[in-house]
């Protein structure tokens, strides 16, 4: 259901139509068959990076595809609920799923009871963006990574995440084991909520996509300690990488991508993949992706599948080293 917020701005409900391509509206008395809308299922709340990217690309591809695009937010279990819904959807080319590290590459290493198989139930369509992460701390905890590690070896800290089995969860679990920290995990339903808890001083640290943390970093409400890239990030040129800060082995990107149910016809996947590739050359999309702290990744579905396989293997190593498991 839509409504107005306190400033008179239109607020969208859980399921919202992003764009209705020109020519789909019916003139008075005209009868014309309209194509079914393209539904993009997102496992995180409105305002989070996966949701923002889905809406950005959805607006861009609606016209070329000749379909209205609907973003359907199905929040729960770190994206697992949305992935389950997408896996069971009809493979007719009208349902896509915004998958990321968590439900696609990580969760399968943490439980034997997933309600879907990320390797068999989906086929890749295209990347929406790839980003490095940044470790941020509440003000007053530490000024740099070395200071945080020294503190967390002596005194227990808590770390937030965007949900159990997410990249932000497993990354911090890996850092806790490698650096010998005393730390407890506090999961949230998305990055905005967890970051606000850090800014308020109720949570000590978390690793988040740079785009999610950047506004609070610029306002001085959270302190950036290190980025997960192989070198410093252009958006945070003053923040060292983990390697540079003396903690090697933590070059782990986060990514968001579109997937379709496995039996979706090749023609439908190729059609949407082309629309996505074309959208990445659109200046509005490019600016939006970069503003979200992500880089554009123009890989075809086959190259995308190889990338995800490699990333999955790395997350599997971290899962085994940490012993993290999802509870039933």
Protein Blocks (a to p, Z undefined) as FASTA:
>chain_A
ZZddfkopacddfbdcfbdcehjaccehiacddddddddddfbdehiaklmmmmmmmmmm
mmmnopacdddddeeehhmmmmmmmmmpccehpaccdddfklmmmmmmmockbcbdfklm
pccfbdfbdcdddddddehkambfklmmmmmmmpccddddebehiaklmmmmmmmmmnop
acdddddfbfklmmmmmmnopafbdcddfklmmmmmmnopaccfbdcbfbdcfklmmbcc
fklnopghiaccddddddddfklcfklmmmmmmmmmmmmmpmklmmmmmmnopacddddf
klmmmmmmmmmmmmmmmmmmnopacdZZ
